[in-house]
């Protein structure tokens, strides 16, 4: 009789633990997605602020799911990104795009690094008539164990300054 009662109590507690764990995982997904959006946007915005409109791969009024650009770089190692005649020295191409696994990747000088996972869409747009403005639209998505889809999206406008 004691074993039967113990078994029933143990099964009830086990079910409660499993239900609690599932609830915790599901409630954590929106937080993870918000972090993914921020982790994706922060480095892109920081770097794109340093480039020039003439150094990005998008024409005025165009949109693309990836972007290629250059950053000021001290090519001649004189500790200044401006050359002898006053022109900015530019480094190698930097590319932001989404790979086949839904990860935001950054590629430069043959090195590729993952910036953020769960990227559903990424769109870069040059605002027509606003030469120095670039808009970034990003959507992240993740499905829980029950098949429910969670999404988060953000938009950032970057003013290129060089």
Backbone as CSV, one residue per row, in Angstrom:
resi,resn,N_x,N_y,N_z,CA_x,CA_y,CA_z,C_x,C_y,C_z
1,UNK,0.828,-1.190,0.000,0.000,0.000,0.000,0.881,1.265,0.000
2,UNK,1.943,1.252,0.774,2.853,2.401,0.852,3.534,2.635,-0.485
3,UNK,3.898,1.545,-1.139,4.546,1.685,-2.454,3.583,2.285,-3.475
4,UNK,2.345,1.899,-3.451,1.338,2.439,-4.358,1.151,3.938,-4.136
5,UNK,1.026,4.332,-2.882,0.862,5.764,-2.558,2.109,6.548,-2.978
6,UNK,3.290,6.003,-2.691,4.545,6.657,-3.067,4.638,6.795,-4.588
7,UNK,4.249,5.780,-5.323,4.292,5.805,-6.792,3.376,6.889,-7.344
8,UNK,2.193,7.016,-6.803,1.240,8.029,-7.273,1.778,9.427,-6.992
9,UNK,2.319,9.637,-5.800,2.892,10.947,-5.442,4.093,11.262,-6.333
10,UNK,4.956,10.262,-6.576,6.143,10.462,-7.407,5.756,10.805,-8.848
11,UNK,4.749,10.149,-9.387,4.296,10.444,-10.749,3.728,11.857,-10.837
12,UNK,2.982,12.251,-9.816,2.430,13.614,-9.794,3.533,14.655,-9.738
13,UNK,4.532,14.437,-8.884,5.649,15.379,-8.796,6.454,15.401,-10.086
14,UNK,6.658,14.240,-10.684,7.396,14.166,-11.951,6.695,14.941,-13.053
15,UNK,5.398,14.799,-13.137,4.619,15.533,-14.135,4.704,17.036,-13.902
16,UNK,4.666,17.442,-12.640,4.759,18.868,-12.312,6.129,19.427,-12.693
17,UNK,7.182,18.669,-12.463,8.533,19.119,-12.818,8.664,19.266,-14.334
18,UNK,8.194,18.296,-15.097,8.264,18.347,-16.559,7.456,19.534,-17.090
19,UNK,6.246,19.740,-16.561,5.416,20.865,-16.997,6.092,22.199,-16.674
20,UNK,6.695,22.294,-15.509,7.398,23.519,-15.127,8.595,23.792,-16.017
21,UNK,9.336,22.745,-16.351,10.499,22.898,-17.231,10.058,23.359,-18.619
22,UNK,9.005,22.769,-19.159,8.497,23.179,-20.472,8.023,24.623,-20.453
23,UNK,7.341,25.026,-19.404,6.860,26.411,-19.293,8.042,27.380,-19.238
24,UNK,9.094,27.010,-18.533,10.274,27.862,-18.438,10.941,28.014,-19.799
25,UNK,11.072,26.922,-20.533,11.696,26.989,-21.852,10.888,27.841,-22.811
26,UNK,9.582,27.707,-22.806,8.727,28.487,-23.698,8.775,29.962,-23.338
27,UNK,8.762,30.283,-22.054,8.775,31.691,-21.658,10.130,32.339,-21.921
28,UNK,11.167,31.530,-22.108,12.501,32.048,-22.373,12.706,32.397,-23.850
29,UNK,11.888,31.867,-24.741,12.070,32.090,-26.178,11.959,33.570,-26.551
30,UNK,10.947,34.320,-26.095,10.904,35.748,-26.452,12.150,36.521,-25.982
31,UNK,12.673,36.170,-24.839,13.893,36.822,-24.344,15.075,36.492,-25.237
32,UNK,15.191,35.227,-25.620,16.267,34.825,-26.529,16.176,35.574,-27.855
33,UNK,14.971,35.696,-28.380,14.795,36.380,-29.658,15.137,37.858,-29.558
34,UNK,14.767,38.512,-28.472,15.107,39.925,-28.283,16.617,40.085,-28.226
35,UNK,17.297,39.159,-27.529,18.755,39.207,-27.467,19.364,38.990,-28.849
36,UNK,18.802,38.071,-29.631,19.305,37.832,-30.978,19.199,39.088,-31.837
37,UNK,18.077,39.795,-31.736,17.906,41.037,-32.493,18.976,42.045,-32.089
38,UNK,19.173,42.227,-30.808,20.163,43.201,-30.340,21.581,42.796,-30.711
39,UNK,21.909,41.510,-30.552,23.245,41.031,-30.920,23.491,41.186,-32.414
40,UNK,22.451,41.087,-33.216,22.590,41.251,-34.660,22.764,42.719,-35.042
41,UNK,21.936,43.587,-34.474,21.948,44.994,-34.865,23.161,45.769,-34.359
42,UNK,23.564,45.518,-33.143,24.610,46.352,-32.532,25.904,46.416,-33.348
43,UNK,26.513,45.290,-33.739,27.760,45.412,-34.502,27.561,46.002,-35.897
44,UNK,26.431,45.681,-36.534,26.182,46.242,-37.866,26.050,47.761,-37.798
45,UNK,25.257,48.241,-36.864,25.056,49.690,-36.724,26.376,50.377,-36.395
46,UNK,27.137,49.802,-35.463,28.409,50.395,-35.060,29.358,50.532,-36.253
47,UNK,29.459,49.484,-37.071,30.384,49.543,-38.203,29.850,50.403,-39.343
48,UNK,28.579,50.293,-39.644,28.026,51.057,-40.762,28.032,52.563,-40.498
49,UNK,28.027,52.970,-39.257,28.142,54.404,-38.940,29.491,54.961,-39.367
50,UNK,30.496,54.094,-39.466,31.849,54.542,-39.782,32.155,54.572,-41.270
51,UNK,31.278,54.006,-42.079,31.555,53.944,-43.508,31.012,55.175,-44.222
52,UNK,31.192,55.199,-45.513,30.673,56.292,-46.353,29.645,55.729,-47.321
53,UNK,28.735,56.570,-47.746,27.701,56.133,-48.688,28.317,55.569,-49.963
54,UNK,29.458,56.109,-50.370,30.119,55.631,-51.591,30.833,54.298,-51.396
55,UNK,30.935,53.822,-50.164,31.671,52.586,-49.876,30.759,51.406,-49.548
56,UNK,29.449,51.540,-49.797,28.548,50.412,-49.579,28.017,49.912,-50.924
57,UNK,27.543,48.668,-50.928,27.144,48.017,-52.172,25.738,48.376,-52.655
58,UNK,25.017,49.189,-51.931,23.645,49.551,-52.322,23.603,50.929,-52.964
59,UNK,22.895,51.004,-54.090,22.672,52.290,-54.738,21.540,53.024,-54.017
60,UNK,21.442,54.308,-54.255,20.385,55.122,-53.668,19.017,54.542,-54.032
61,UNK,18.176,54.282,-53.040,16.833,53.756,-53.261,16.773,52.242,-53.417
62,UNK,17.899,51.544,-53.322,17.933,50.087,-53.509,17.835,49.348,-52.183
63,UNK,17.489,48.050,-52.270,17.415,47.175,-51.100,18.110,45.866,-51.405
64,UNK,18.590,45.191,-50.351,19.246,43.903,-50.515,19.241,43.151,-49.192
65,UNK,19.362,41.833,-49.279,19.427,41.018,-48.069,20.847,40.882,-47.540
66,UNK,21.809,41.459,-48.239,23.187,41.483,-47.750,23.794,42.832,-48.098
67,UNK,24.900,43.148,-47.443,25.560,44.423,-47.718,27.068,44.215,-47.669
68,UNK,27.759,44.902,-48.556,29.215,44.909,-48.591,29.652,46.357,-48.430
69,UNK,30.644,46.581,-47.574,31.111,47.938,-47.333,32.557,47.912,-46.856
70,UNK,33.146,49.076,-46.745,34.518,49.221,-46.263,34.531,50.172,-45.082
71,UNK,35.523,49.977,-44.215,35.735,50.866,-43.079,37.063,51.593,-43.251
72,UNK,37.176,52.781,-42.676,38.476,53.444,-42.690,39.521,52.553,-42.030
73,UNK,40.704,52.485,-42.629,41.758,51.600,-42.134,43.119,52.215,-42.436
74,UNK,44.014,52.164,-41.489,45.356,52.711,-41.635,46.208,51.766,-42.484
75,UNK,46.162,51.950,-43.795,46.861,51.057,-44.724,48.376,51.240,-44.640
76,UNK,48.836,52.473,-44.541,50.279,52.721,-44.568,50.930,52.701,-43.179
77,UNK,50.198,52.297,-42.157,50.713,52.122,-40.789,51.353,53.382,-40.210
78,UNK,50.806,54.542,-40.564,51.323,55.783,-39.989,50.464,56.274,-38.825
79,UNK,49.604,55.392,-38.321,48.699,55.664,-37.203,47.652,56.724,-37.529
80,UNK,47.330,56.840,-38.818,46.320,57.788,-39.268,45.594,57.173,-40.467
81,UNK,44.265,57.271,-40.482,43.497,56.707,-41.592,43.365,57.685,-42.756
82,UNK,44.075,58.800,-42.687,44.083,59.782,-43.765,45.462,59.754,-44.405
83,UNK,45.505,59.684,-45.736,46.800,59.626,-46.413,47.428,61.018,-46.508
84,UNK,48.561,61.101,-47.193,49.330,62.349,-47.275,48.595,63.481,-47.981
85,UNK,47.637,63.150,-48.854,46.930,64.218,-49.563,45.528,64.460,-49.004
86,UNK,45.216,63.830,-47.854,43.956,64.099,-47.171,42.809,63.160,-47.486
87,UNK,43.068,62.093,-48.216,42.022,61.114,-48.527,41.976,60.025,-47.466
88,UNK,40.782,59.528,-47.201,40.626,58.443,-46.234,41.133,57.146,-46.848
89,UNK,41.880,56.385,-46.058,42.353,55.061,-46.472,41.273,54.049,-46.076
90,UNK,40.930,53.142,-46.999,39.855,52.195,-46.755,40.397,50.778,-46.694
91,UNK,39.857,49.993,-45.766,40.267,48.599,-45.577,39.573,47.665,-46.545
92,UNK,39.644,46.372,-46.228,39.049,45.341,-47.066,37.524,45.321,-46.915
93,UNK,36.877,44.637,-47.863,35.422,44.514,-47.832,34.950,43.767,-46.588
94,UNK,33.843,44.219,-46.045,33.131,43.543,-44.959,31.750,43.213,-45.509
95,UNK,31.287,41.992,-45.292,29.983,41.563,-45.793,29.138,41.060,-44.627
96,UNK,27.917,41.556,-44.522,26.918,41.023,-43.598,25.843,40.341,-44.435
97,UNK,25.512,39.101,-44.064,24.468,38.352,-44.771,23.941,37.252,-43.853
98,UNK,22.901,36.563,-44.322,22.338,35.441,-43.581,22.690,34.166,-44.337
99,UNK,23.234,33.188,-43.610,23.590,31.926,-44.258,22.380,30.998,-44.337
100,UNK,22.569,29.817,-44.898,21.486,28.866,-45.081,20.902,28.326,-43.796
101,UNK,21.618,28.474,-42.675,21.144,27.992,-41.375,20.422,29.081,-40.585
102,UNK,20.181,30.237,-41.213,19.490,31.327,-40.523,20.359,32.069,-39.529
103,UNK,21.660,32.108,-39.785,22.576,32.824,-38.902,23.071,34.086,-39.610
104,UNK,23.152,35.181,-38.869,23.763,36.389,-39.395,25.266,36.176,-39.350
105,UNK,25.916,36.320,-40.508,27.361,36.143,-40.548,28.036,37.419,-41.036
106,UNK,29.266,37.603,-40.561,30.116,38.720,-40.969,31.357,38.115,-41.593
107,UNK,31.663,38.531,-42.828,32.828,38.016,-43.529,33.737,39.177,-43.873
108,UNK,35.023,39.019,-43.545,36.023,40.024,-43.875,37.382,39.353,-43.925
109,UNK,38.149,39.681,-44.936,39.509,39.166,-45.105,39.554,37.640,-45.017
110,UNK,38.556,36.975,-45.591,38.532,35.524,-45.604,38.085,34.875,-44.316
111,UNK,37.719,35.662,-43.312,37.267,35.139,-42.027,35.769,35.377,-41.888
112,UNK,35.049,34.304,-41.577,33.604,34.402,-41.381,33.285,34.117,-39.925
113,UNK,32.471,34.970,-39.322,32.056,34.755,-37.936,30.540,34.879,-37.829
114,UNK,29.978,34.066,-36.942,28.538,34.093,-36.698,28.251,35.190,-35.682
115,UNK,27.328,36.075,-36.022,26.966,37.188,-35.143,25.727,36.853,-34.320
116,UNK,24.706,36.259,-34.946,23.459,35.954,-34.235,22.712,34.824,-34.955
117,UNK,22.012,33.964,-34.189,21.220,32.886,-34.790,19.758,33.291,-34.966
118,UNK,18.968,32.386,-35.539,17.509,32.508,-35.661,17.054,33.692,-36.512
119,UNK,17.841,34.075,-37.508,17.473,35.204,-38.358,16.510,34.719,-39.439
120,UNK,15.309,35.274,-39.453,14.310,34.901,-40.464,14.450,35.778,-41.701
121,UNK,14.577,37.093,-41.509,14.765,38.012,-42.633,15.742,39.115,-42.242
122,UNK,16.471,39.588,-43.235,17.392,40.705,-43.068,17.309,41.537,-44.337
123,UNK,17.081,42.831,-44.181,16.939,43.704,-45.342,17.669,45.015,-45.083
124,UNK,18.554,45.378,-46.015,19.236,46.663,-45.978,18.627,47.523,-47.075
125,UNK,18.306,48.785,-46.767,17.695,49.683,-47.747,18.352,51.045,-47.685
126,UNK,18.734,51.554,-48.861,19.197,52.939,-48.965,17.979,53.792,-49.178
127,UNK,17.756,54.738,-48.320,16.586,55.606,-48.428,16.788,56.589,-49.574
128,UNK,15.872,56.587,-50.519,15.967,57.449,-51.706,16.027,58.910,-51.304
129,UNK,16.985,59.615,-51.866,17.134,61.038,-51.585,17.833,61.341,-50.272
130,UNK,18.139,60.325,-49.499,18.845,60.497,-48.219,20.173,59.765,-48.337
131,UNK,21.148,60.402,-48.961,22.394,59.757,-49.344,23.105,59.045,-48.195
132,UNK,23.098,59.616,-47.005,23.879,59.060,-45.907,23.067,58.160,-44.981
133,UNK,21.799,57.866,-45.317,20.966,57.046,-44.436,20.786,55.640,-44.993
134,UNK,20.905,54.673,-44.098,20.721,53.270,-44.427,19.763,52.674,-43.407
135,UNK,18.764,51.948,-43.877,17.788,51.330,-42.980,18.043,49.828,-42.932
136,UNK,18.010,49.266,-41.718,18.169,47.827,-41.519,16.893,47.296,-40.890
137,UNK,16.288,46.298,-41.538,15.116,45.614,-41.004,15.504,44.168,-40.745
138,UNK,15.230,43.693,-39.533,15.601,42.330,-39.181,14.456,41.663,-38.434
139,UNK,14.224,40.407,-38.765,13.221,39.600,-38.078,13.879,38.305,-37.637
140,UNK,13.641,37.939,-36.380,14.130,36.667,-35.852,12.918,35.795,-35.535
141,UNK,13.106,34.488,-35.620,11.993,33.571,-35.359,12.533,32.265,-34.786
142,UNK,11.723,31.667,-33.915,12.079,30.380,-33.330,10.802,29.636,-32.974
143,UNK,10.820,28.344,-33.184,9.671,27.494,-32.890,9.942,26.728,-31.596
144,UNK,8.924,26.621,-30.735,9.091,25.843,-29.504,8.795,24.367,-29.779
145,UNK,8.903,23.549,-28.764,8.693,22.115,-28.896,7.289,21.717,-29.303
146,UNK,6.312,22.599,-29.090,4.924,22.304,-29.447,4.550,22.834,-30.831
147,UNK,5.500,23.395,-31.555,5.218,23.906,-32.892,4.746,25.343,-32.937
148,UNK,4.756,26.053,-31.811,4.371,27.467,-31.787,5.539,28.313,-32.279
149,UNK,5.270,29.233,-33.183,6.300,30.090,-33.744,6.325,31.426,-33.009
150,UNK,7.506,31.825,-32.567,7.710,33.111,-31.900,8.567,33.974,-32.810
151,UNK,8.242,35.267,-32.896,8.992,36.190,-33.735,9.240,37.497,-33.001
152,UNK,10.299,38.163,-33.428,10.594,39.508,-32.948,11.228,40.243,-34.130
153,UNK,11.001,41.519,-34.215,11.540,42.301,-35.328,11.997,43.654,-34.820
154,UNK,12.911,44.240,-35.563,13.428,45.562,-35.203,13.881,46.261,-36.475
155,UNK,13.881,47.570,-36.407,14.340,48.393,-37.523,15.309,49.428,-36.961
156,UNK,16.397,49.647,-37.679,17.364,50.666,-37.276,17.707,51.513,-38.494
157,UNK,17.865,52.788,-38.273,18.311,53.693,-39.334,19.692,54.186,-38.955
158,UNK,20.627,54.019,-39.873,22.027,54.352,-39.622,22.413,55.544,-40.470
159,UNK,23.059,56.503,-39.853,23.590,57.634,-40.601,25.086,57.382,-40.798
160,UNK,25.465,57.172,-42.046,26.884,56.968,-42.363,27.579,58.311,-42.320
161,UNK,28.790,58.332,-41.786,29.390,59.641,-41.544,30.653,59.954,-42.314
162,UNK,31.311,58.984,-42.890,32.603,59.301,-43.543,32.446,59.603,-45.004
